[in-house]
Amino acid sequence: MVLSFFRRGESGMEQITQRVVDMLHDARHSFDLATSALVDGVPAGDVADDLHATDERINRAEQELRRELIVHVAVHGGDDIGDVLGYTLLIKKIERIGDQAKNIWDMAGEGVSFAEADDREEYASGLRAISEMVDEVAELIVDPDPDRIAAFRARADAMRVAEEARIREFMHSDEPGHWAVPRAVLHRYLKRVVANLGGVVTTLTEPVQTQDYFDEGRTDIDDD
């Protein structure tokens, strides 16, 4: 069942939904800035101010939305408490995506660059795909179609498993550490981004007690 906040047409909740979508757009912007520094050769310092300003907007939006959700419960009573808790989890996951973007930018700030690497195109393509997924999630929040949500969840879960496999691959690589370690670290961050994107859409349909889990609670998909 789709989170009722997204089904109702109440003007107050419509405003909150738009704020959540704005958070996602900011998260994508941060991700794109960070990855441009990592794979496109853009100096990390050139995007630093924009990235940090965007991160501040994301954090401020999360805090303001928490306050608005508390006010909603105070005004309308406890009938919506489950939805409010779900929304609180949702916005935290979006904030974490912004955090992972900062982590990727930090890699570039430390001098890591794939701009001249032989596998640069592979990474550029994969990063674009993840970036586009952020906008897909925004669309699902505005129009939470259960079939599209289920398909997205399945795709995100498959990508999360693939990221785990790449991490293991580079952990056991015979390549020099300066080559393998940055790739293992990047895939760790990408796994977290994908897990949180999957977590956001899970929040749209799952009751609070089973969010962040698949298989009736047997598989933990949460990744901080």
Helices and strands as residue ranges (DSSP letters): H 4-7, H 11-39, H 44-76, G 78-80, H 81-109, H 120-142, H 146-171, H 177-205, G 208-210, E 213-214, G 215-217, E 219-220
